[in-house]
């Protein structure tokens, strides 16, 4: 439905997402229902109200409301998407947050749902989570969903950086958590 050239924003250096970059899900997967459950107040995806998890939840709530949470963005905040070559781009500051939302949600028909499916790991300065957006494609009107693993870094209660990765392994490695047995064995041998 579009190629990389068609995906470039007119008069902009920033790539726009083409409908072809997303995976259509058969109706029986009920992706929109899953994201709706995760996005609902009081759902299991809601996390602790302390520290970075509370700030992370505030950021997720802002995306659900299609708002820019300027109060929790650090002055040099940046967001990168490493999920696909079509969407590799860095966004900066509050305007970058708004651009990211516009780029991501433009391939969905109105009413797409955004949610956190699982918080995988948290640390002193990061949260790793699985995100999803589900709804209907703006072009095709077919069920459409996007899932990625994201890492959000924090400093002094503000988001400093957010990166979307292709896999859980890549995201965990970005925060220094190695998931394969060779890395874990090597770390134990070094420590012992």
Backbone as CSV, one residue per row, in Angstrom:
resi,resn,N_x,N_y,N_z,CA_x,CA_y,CA_z,C_x,C_y,C_z
1,UNK,0.820,-1.194,0.000,0.000,0.000,0.000,0.856,1.248,0.000
2,UNK,2.127,1.072,0.113,2.997,2.228,0.084,4.427,1.753,0.133
3,UNK,5.324,2.558,-0.396,6.726,2.206,-0.300,7.436,3.286,0.497
4,UNK,8.756,3.153,0.649,9.491,4.097,1.481,9.341,5.520,0.967
5,UNK,9.400,5.705,-0.345,9.275,7.060,-0.892,7.901,7.647,-0.591
6,UNK,6.867,6.831,-0.711,5.531,7.318,-0.404,5.389,7.559,1.090
7,UNK,6.248,6.934,1.879,6.179,7.081,3.316,6.856,8.332,3.832
8,UNK,7.528,9.098,2.975,8.171,10.318,3.446,7.157,11.439,3.523
9,UNK,7.203,12.162,4.611,6.286,13.289,4.779,6.633,14.360,3.753
10,UNK,5.640,14.903,3.135,5.863,15.954,2.136,6.604,17.115,2.784
11,UNK,7.746,17.480,2.211,8.512,18.609,2.715,9.185,18.339,4.051
12,UNK,9.330,17.094,4.439,9.913,16.766,5.736,11.002,15.730,5.555
13,UNK,11.986,15.761,6.432,13.037,14.750,6.430,12.621,13.535,7.238
14,UNK,11.516,13.605,7.912,11.078,12.548,8.798,10.191,11.575,8.048
15,UNK,10.491,10.262,8.173,9.669,9.276,7.460,8.275,9.210,8.045
16,UNK,7.319,8.987,7.173,5.953,8.750,7.620,5.701,7.273,7.449
17,UNK,4.861,6.740,8.282,4.627,5.304,8.270,3.621,4.942,7.194
18,UNK,3.955,3.956,6.416,3.050,3.474,5.371,2.218,2.334,5.931
19,UNK,1.010,2.170,5.417,0.131,1.097,5.910,0.791,-0.267,5.778
20,UNK,1.620,-0.450,4.781,2.247,-1.751,4.553,3.227,-2.123,5.657
21,UNK,3.629,-1.169,6.479,4.598,-1.447,7.528,3.969,-2.142,8.727
22,UNK,2.683,-2.361,8.715,1.993,-2.912,9.867,1.416,-4.272,9.539
23,UNK,1.185,-5.076,10.557,0.681,-6.425,10.385,-0.822,-6.441,10.629
24,UNK,-1.545,-6.946,9.683,-2.988,-7.111,9.866,-3.224,-8.411,10.604
25,UNK,-4.095,-8.383,11.572,-4.431,-9.563,12.357,-5.836,-10.010,12.010
26,UNK,-6.046,-11.311,11.852,-7.400,-11.801,11.632,-8.286,-11.428,12.816
27,UNK,-9.579,-11.217,12.573,-10.484,-10.809,13.640,-10.461,-11.726,14.852
28,UNK,-10.184,-13.018,14.656,-10.233,-13.928,15.790,-9.138,-13.652,16.821
29,UNK,-8.116,-12.880,16.465,-7.076,-12.559,17.440,-7.543,-11.522,18.450
30,UNK,-8.520,-10.747,18.091,-9.113,-9.771,19.004,-8.062,-8.874,19.654
31,UNK,-7.121,-8.383,18.847,-6.043,-7.541,19.364,-6.594,-6.287,20.016
32,UNK,-7.600,-5.698,19.413,-8.156,-4.468,19.973,-8.745,-4.728,21.354
33,UNK,-9.375,-5.873,21.521,-9.935,-6.200,22.831,-8.833,-6.384,23.866
34,UNK,-7.712,-7.026,23.464,-6.584,-7.201,24.380,-6.038,-5.860,24.817
35,UNK,-5.810,-4.955,23.861,-5.283,-3.637,24.215,-6.286,-2.870,25.057
36,UNK,-7.577,-3.027,24.779,-8.604,-2.334,25.560,-8.564,-2.798,27.004
37,UNK,-8.404,-4.122,27.212,-8.300,-4.641,28.574,-7.089,-4.055,29.268
38,UNK,-5.958,-4.028,28.546,-4.724,-3.517,29.139,-4.816,-2.021,29.408
39,UNK,-5.583,-1.302,28.599,-5.655,0.149,28.721,-6.690,0.609,29.740
40,UNK,-7.525,-0.294,30.213,-8.605,0.136,31.093,-8.093,0.462,32.486
41,UNK,-8.669,1.485,33.112,-8.260,1.828,34.477,-8.456,0.622,35.390
42,UNK,-7.492,0.404,36.277,-7.590,-0.704,37.208,-7.156,-2.032,36.629
43,UNK,-6.663,-2.040,35.377,-6.262,-3.307,34.761,-4.952,-3.796,35.350
44,UNK,-4.633,-5.039,35.059,-3.405,-5.634,35.587,-2.171,-4.940,35.056
45,UNK,-2.271,-4.231,33.932,-1.090,-3.561,33.380,-0.719,-2.327,34.192
46,UNK,-1.598,-1.877,35.060,-1.273,-0.724,35.906,-0.222,-1.181,36.894
47,UNK,0.759,-0.360,37.067,1.894,-0.749,37.876,1.961,0.104,39.130
48,UNK,2.925,-0.169,39.940,3.139,0.545,41.193,3.061,2.052,40.990
49,UNK,2.633,2.737,42.002,2.511,4.193,41.900,3.732,4.890,42.469
50,UNK,4.858,4.208,42.545,6.049,4.854,43.065,7.124,4.951,41.993
51,UNK,7.966,5.952,42.108,9.151,6.093,41.280,8.913,6.087,39.789
52,UNK,9.838,5.439,39.092,9.808,5.423,37.633,8.550,4.779,37.066
53,UNK,8.006,3.782,37.760,6.806,3.124,37.253,5.624,4.099,37.208
54,UNK,5.528,4.979,38.175,4.447,5.975,38.177,4.632,6.966,37.030
55,UNK,5.865,7.369,36.782,6.134,8.290,35.671,5.855,7.575,34.346
56,UNK,6.234,6.311,34.262,5.974,5.511,33.067,4.470,5.420,32.810
57,UNK,3.699,5.143,33.851,2.242,5.062,33.719,1.670,6.407,33.262
58,UNK,2.217,7.496,33.759,1.775,8.838,33.347,2.031,9.035,31.853
59,UNK,3.173,8.564,31.349,3.492,8.671,29.921,2.519,7.842,29.091
60,UNK,2.221,6.621,29.543,1.283,5.746,28.833,-0.104,6.390,28.797
61,UNK,-0.527,6.947,29.904,-1.826,7.621,29.981,-1.879,8.790,29.008
62,UNK,-0.788,9.520,28.888,-0.739,10.655,27.957,-0.917,10.178,26.516
63,UNK,-0.254,9.080,26.138,-0.400,8.563,24.773,-1.838,8.119,24.543
64,UNK,-2.431,7.436,25.518,-3.834,7.012,25.373,-4.756,8.203,25.123
65,UNK,-4.432,9.329,25.748,-5.246,10.541,25.600,-4.790,11.413,24.436
66,UNK,-3.728,10.948,23.738,-3.125,11.697,22.624,-2.653,13.071,23.091
67,UNK,-2.026,13.105,24.266,-1.501,14.331,24.854,0.017,14.260,24.947
68,UNK,0.642,15.409,25.040,2.083,15.494,25.242,2.309,15.800,26.726
69,UNK,2.968,14.902,27.460,3.178,15.101,28.900,4.418,15.948,29.186
70,UNK,4.371,17.200,28.806,5.555,18.061,28.919,6.131,18.098,30.323
71,UNK,5.288,17.936,31.339,5.745,18.009,32.723,6.672,16.866,33.117
72,UNK,6.672,15.772,32.366,7.552,14.647,32.724,8.647,14.399,31.691
73,UNK,8.776,15.275,30.697,9.838,15.123,29.702,11.048,15.956,30.116
74,UNK,12.211,15.313,30.182,13.456,16.037,30.463,13.743,16.984,29.307
75,UNK,14.507,18.045,29.549,14.776,19.030,28.491,15.342,18.445,27.198
76,UNK,16.178,17.431,27.263,16.774,16.844,26.052,16.157,15.487,25.719
77,UNK,14.888,15.284,26.086,14.212,14.017,25.836,14.311,13.634,24.363
78,UNK,14.563,12.328,24.117,14.557,11.820,22.744,13.869,10.466,22.717
79,UNK,13.289,10.168,21.563,12.586,8.910,21.356,13.055,8.345,20.026
80,UNK,13.422,7.065,20.039,13.877,6.401,18.813,13.038,5.155,18.579
81,UNK,12.830,4.857,17.315,12.121,3.647,16.951,13.074,2.790,16.141
82,UNK,13.438,1.640,16.671,14.336,0.709,15.978,13.596,-0.557,15.567
83,UNK,12.271,-0.457,15.438,11.452,-1.619,15.140,11.577,-2.035,13.684
84,UNK,11.655,-1.084,12.755,11.808,-1.420,11.335,12.553,-0.307,10.626
85,UNK,13.119,-0.627,9.469,13.843,0.370,8.690,12.931,1.503,8.254
86,UNK,11.666,1.204,8.054,10.722,2.230,7.610,10.504,3.271,8.703
87,UNK,10.590,2.851,9.963,10.273,3.761,11.062,11.482,4.204,11.862
88,UNK,12.692,3.869,11.422,13.878,4.320,12.144,13.952,5.832,12.069
89,UNK,13.784,6.449,13.211,13.828,7.908,13.263,13.942,8.316,14.723
90,UNK,14.591,9.433,14.980,14.682,9.969,16.341,13.794,11.201,16.450
91,UNK,13.061,11.268,17.526,12.168,12.387,17.823,12.714,13.094,19.059
92,UNK,12.594,14.416,19.113,13.183,15.165,20.215,12.176,16.108,20.855
93,UNK,12.189,16.118,22.186,11.383,17.057,22.953,9.882,16.829,22.840
94,UNK,9.132,17.824,23.320,7.672,17.743,23.304,7.138,17.683,21.875
95,UNK,7.728,18.444,20.968,7.285,18.417,19.575,7.564,17.046,18.958
96,UNK,8.679,16.438,19.330,8.983,15.094,18.850,7.973,14.078,19.349
97,UNK,7.545,14.217,20.608,6.513,13.325,21.161,5.246,13.433,20.321
98,UNK,4.846,14.665,20.023,3.639,14.895,19.215,3.814,14.307,17.810
99,UNK,4.978,14.529,17.193,5.250,13.976,15.860,5.185,12.443,15.879
100,UNK,5.770,11.826,16.928,5.738,10.372,17.042,4.296,9.871,17.102
101,UNK,3.488,10.497,17.940,2.082,10.071,18.030,1.374,10.225,16.687
102,UNK,1.596,11.348,16.013,0.971,11.552,14.700,1.419,10.480,13.714
103,UNK,2.714,10.198,13.681,3.244,9.195,12.751,2.687,7.805,13.041
104,UNK,2.670,7.425,14.303,2.227,6.082,14.665,0.726,5.915,14.462
105,UNK,-0.047,6.867,14.916,-1.497,6.697,14.872,-2.111,7.007,13.511
106,UNK,-1.353,7.628,12.598,-1.937,7.950,11.292,-2.276,6.709,10.467
107,UNK,-1.643,5.583,10.737,-1.948,4.365,9.990,-3.154,3.630,10.563
108,UNK,-3.641,4.091,11.701,-4.809,3.504,12.334,-6.022,4.402,12.135
109,UNK,-7.187,3.782,11.992,-8.435,4.540,11.985,-8.641,5.105,13.392
110,UNK,-9.458,6.120,13.501,-9.740,6.720,14.797,-10.235,5.651,15.772
111,UNK,-9.828,5.787,17.015,-10.266,4.847,18.035,-9.266,3.754,18.363
112,UNK,-8.065,3.781,17.760,-7.053,2.765,18.067,-6.688,2.835,19.548
113,UNK,-6.409,1.681,20.112,-6.102,1.574,21.532,-4.611,1.349,21.749
114,UNK,-4.063,2.002,22.761,-2.648,1.924,23.106,-2.544,1.367,24.516
115,UNK,-1.645,0.420,24.726,-1.506,-0.129,26.062,-0.170,-0.773,26.322
116,UNK,0.086,-1.024,27.587,1.248,-1.784,28.028,0.740,-3.174,28.344
117,UNK,1.281,-4.166,27.658,0.873,-5.548,27.922,1.607,-6.144,29.117
118,UNK,2.868,-5.743,29.282,3.650,-6.317,30.377,4.842,-5.430,30.672
119,UNK,5.107,-5.202,31.940,6.361,-4.587,32.352,7.317,-5.747,32.563
120,UNK,8.381,-5.789,31.767,9.321,-6.909,31.779,10.395,-6.740,32.844
121,UNK,10.920,-5.522,32.959,12.002,-5.263,33.905,11.983,-3.803,34.302
122,UNK,12.492,-3.545,35.472,12.648,-2.165,35.921,13.953,-2.060,36.677
123,UNK,14.535,-0.902,36.626,15.792,-0.670,37.313,15.782,0.724,37.900
124,UNK,16.894,1.113,38.433,17.009,2.423,39.063,16.700,3.558,38.089
125,UNK,17.041,3.360,36.802,16.825,4.442,35.838,16.109,3.999,34.566
126,UNK,15.437,2.851,34.582,14.758,2.386,33.362,13.540,1.525,33.679
127,UNK,12.658,1.427,32.667,11.548,0.469,32.659,11.538,-0.164,31.274
128,UNK,11.429,-1.490,31.210,11.314,-2.227,29.947,9.901,-2.801,29.912
129,UNK,9.172,-2.543,28.818,7.783,-3.000,28.735,7.427,-3.398,27.309
130,UNK,6.397,-4.248,27.196,5.835,-4.597,25.891,4.635,-3.686,25.666
131,UNK,4.643,-2.981,24.540,3.578,-2.046,24.178,2.768,-2.610,23.021
132,UNK,1.533,-2.167,22.906,0.742,-2.545,21.743,-0.209,-1.419,21.369
133,UNK,-0.443,-1.318,20.079,-1.484,-0.442,19.546,-2.348,-1.345,18.682
134,UNK,-3.653,-1.280,18.874,-4.551,-2.135,18.105,-5.781,-1.346,17.690
135,UNK,-6.249,-1.657,16.514,-7.444,-1.024,15.980,-7.643,-1.474,14.555
136,UNK,-8.178,-0.569,13.747,-8.361,-0.833,12.320,-7.407,0.048,11.530
137,UNK,-6.937,-0.484,10.405,-6.069,0.286,9.535,-6.826,1.442,8.900
138,UNK,-6.191,2.608,8.835,-6.816,3.773,8.216,-7.045,3.535,6.730
139,UNK,-6.131,2.804,6.080,-6.254,2.539,4.644,-7.176,1.362,4.356
140,UNK,-6.982,0.285,5.091,-7.662,-0.969,4.755,-8.944,-1.229,5.539
141,UNK,-9.074,-0.609,6.700,-10.181,-0.870,7.637,-10.160,-2.312,8.143
142,UNK,-9.030,-2.988,7.974,-8.835,-4.346,8.490,-8.255,-4.236,9.902
143,UNK,-8.466,-5.270,10.734,-7.854,-5.259,12.064,-6.337,-5.123,11.930
144,UNK,-5.775,-4.302,12.781,-4.357,-3.978,12.682,-3.782,-3.851,14.078
145,UNK,-2.575,-4.394,14.286,-1.927,-4.225,15.575,-0.424,-4.072,15.397
146,UNK,0.171,-3.393,16.338,1.614,-3.216,16.384,2.050,-3.517,17.802
147,UNK,3.089,-4.344,17.925,3.671,-4.660,19.224,5.159,-4.390,19.148
148,UNK,5.692,-3.886,20.232,7.134,-3.696,20.320,7.527,-3.703,21.782
149,UNK,8.824,-3.869,21.998,9.369,-3.813,23.350,10.086,-2.481,23.462
150,UNK,9.736,-1.724,24.473,10.319,-0.405,24.640,11.080,-0.279,25.941
151,UNK,12.139,0.519,25.892,12.876,0.877,27.099,12.714,2.373,27.286
152,UNK,12.351,2.758,28.483,12.254,4.171,28.839,13.258,4.418,29.953
153,UNK,14.105,5.433,29.768,15.095,5.799,30.773,14.633,7.061,31.488
154,UNK,15.007,7.170,32.766,14.566,8.263,33.618,15.738,8.898,34.354
155,UNK,15.577,10.169,34.692,16.505,10.857,35.589,15.697,11.901,36.345
156,UNK,15.806,11.889,37.642,15.121,12.858,38.506,13.625,12.936,38.226
157,UNK,12.994,11.786,38.010,11.551,11.739,37.819,11.061,12.189,36.458
158,UNK,11.966,12.278,35.479,11.583,12.701,34.122,12.084,11.688,33.109
159,UNK,11.369,11.580,31.991,11.798,10.718,30.898,12.944,11.397,30.165
160,UNK,14.052,10.675,30.010,15.185,11.224,29.267,15.274,10.643,27.867
161,UNK,14.853,9.379,27.739,14.983,8.705,26.449,14.028,7.524,26.404
162,UNK,13.503,7.248,25.216,12.660,6.065,25.003,13.067,5.456,23.672
163,UNK,13.227,4.144,23.653,13.625,3.448,22.430,12.740,2.220,22.253
164,UNK,12.202,2.052,21.045,11.426,0.875,20.699,12.319,-0.129,19.992
165,UNK,12.292,-1.389,20.436,13.144,-2.442,19.879,12.310,-3.532,19.221
166,UNK,12.953,-4.296,18.346,12.303,-5.406,17.651,11.993,-6.576,18.572
167,UNK,12.843,-6.771,19.588,12.685,-7.970,20.413,12.952,-7.669,21.882
168,UNK,12.470,-8.574,22.697,12.696,-8.524,24.141,14.199,-8.583,24.427
169,UNK,14.905,-9.482,23.713,16.345,-9.641,23.922,17.090,-8.332,23.677
170,UNK,16.795,-7.662,22.558,17.469,-6.386,22.251,17.200,-5.344,23.330
171,UNK,15.964,-5.271,23.778,15.604,-4.279,24.799,16.315,-4.571,26.118
172,UNK,16.321,-5.831,26.520,16.985,-6.177,27.779,18.489,-5.951,27.694
173,UNK,19.079,-6.280,26.556,20.516,-6.033,26.392,20.833,-4.542,26.446
174,UNK,19.904,-3.702,25.988,20.120,-2.251,26.020,20.250,-1.720,27.445
175,UNK,19.686,-2.446,28.420,19.796,-2.030,29.820,20.769,-2.913,30.591
176,UNK,21.538,-3.735,29.867,22.573,-4.542,30.494,22.111,-5.875,31.043
177,UNK,20.913,-6.320,30.651,20.421,-7.623,31.083,20.581,-8.576,29.910
178,UNK,21.418,-9.592,30.085,21.666,-10.545,29.014,20.800,-11.774,29.234
179,UNK,20.125,-12.215,28.181,19.135,-13.271,28.327,19.600,-14.649,27.895
180,UNK,20.686,-14.761,27.140,21.084,-16.103,26.704,21.949,-16.766,27.776
181,UNK,21.946,-18.070,27.787,22.636,-18.825,28.842,24.148,-18.620,28.798
182,UNK,24.708,-18.415,27.603,26.156,-18.180,27.523,26.535,-16.910,28.259
183,UNK,25.739,-15.829,28.085,26.038,-14.571,28.761,25.889,-14.724,30.262
184,UNK,24.863,-15.433,30.712,24.656,-15.614,32.137,25.768,-16.453,32.749
185,UNK,26.181,-17.521,32.039,27.280,-18.368,32.532,28.569,-17.556,32.590
186,UNK,28.826,-16.751,31.555,30.027,-15.924,31.526,30.043,-14.924,32.676
187,UNK,28.888,-14.327,32.982,28.805,-13.367,34.071,29.077,-14.063,35.404
188,UNK,28.549,-15.303,35.590,28.791,-16.049,36.839,30.256,-16.410,36.972
189,UNK,30.900,-16.823,35.866,32.309,-17.186,35.915,33.164,-15.989,36.256
190,UNK,32.822,-14.829,35.711,33.571,-13.602,35.993,33.407,-13.201,37.448
191,UNK,32.185,-13.342,37.966,31.923,-12.960,39.356,32.550,-13.951,40.335
192,UNK,32.677,-15.214,39.920,33.149,-16.254,40.848,34.587,-16.435,40.754
